[in-house]
Amino acid sequence: MGAYKNASQAFEKAIALQPKLRDAYFDLGLVDVIQGNVEDARVRYGQAVKSFGKYDGAADLLHQLIQSKYQVGVAQTILAEFF
C-alpha cells in the first residue's frame, strides 16, 4: 500500500510543478484502478479526460490490466465510461 501512496504523491507533485503533464493525471487514475478504488478512479479519469481528451496510452494500460486479470472489473468500468 505504501508504494501506491508514494506513487500518488509523486504524480501529484509532478502536476503541481507541471500542470499540463497529461500522463501524471492519467497515472493517478491508474493507481486508483490498481487499488480497486473505482470511485476515486472515476474522478481522476474524469478530470484527465476533461482536461486532455481521450488518451490511447491510458486506455492501453487499462487493457493490459484486464489481460493480466488484475482489477478487471474496475478497469472495464473506467474503459467503458471514459474510452
N, C-alpha and C positions, 0 to 999 in steps of 0.2 A: 504494500500500500504506500509506503514511503516514497518509492521510486515514482509512482504516478503523481503524488503530490508535488514532488520535486520537478517533474516534467511540466506540470501545470504552471507552477510558479515561474519556471524558465520561459515558457511561452508567454505568460502574462507580462513578464519583464521585457521580453522582446517586443511585444506590442506597445508597451509604454515608451520604449525607445524608438520604435519604428512603426507608427500606427497603420501604415499601408502594407505591412508584412502579411500578405494573404495566407501563406502556409501556416503561420502561427495560429491564426483564428481557426482554421480547419483542424489543425492538430489538437487544439484544446478540445474540440468536439470529439475527436478520435479517442482521446484519453478517457472521456466520459463513456464512450461506447465500450471501450475495453473493460472499464469498471462496471458496466451494466447499468449505468445511470441514464436511462432513456430520456427522462425529463430534462436533465441538465444538457444532454447531447442535443436535444431539440432546440434548446435556447441557443447553444453555441453555433450549431449549424445554421439556424435561422439567421443569426447575426452575420455570420460569414457569407451566406448566400445573398442576403440583403445588401451587404457592403460590396461584394466582389463578383456576384453572379455564380452560376454553377461552375464547378471546377472538376474536370475529369480526373485529375490526380487524386482528389479526395474520394471520389466515387470508387476509383480503382483500389484504394486502401480498404474501403469497406467491403468490396468484393473479395479481397484477399482474406479478410477475417472470416467471411462466410465460407470460402473454400477450405479454410483451416478449421472450420467447425467451431469457431470461437465467438461467443456472443452473437450467434446467428440472428436471433430474434431482434435484438437491438439494432444490429447493422441493417437488417432488412427494413425495419421501421424507418430508419433515417434515410435509406436509399429511396424508399417509396415516397417519402414526404418531401425530400429536397432535390432528388435527382431523377 
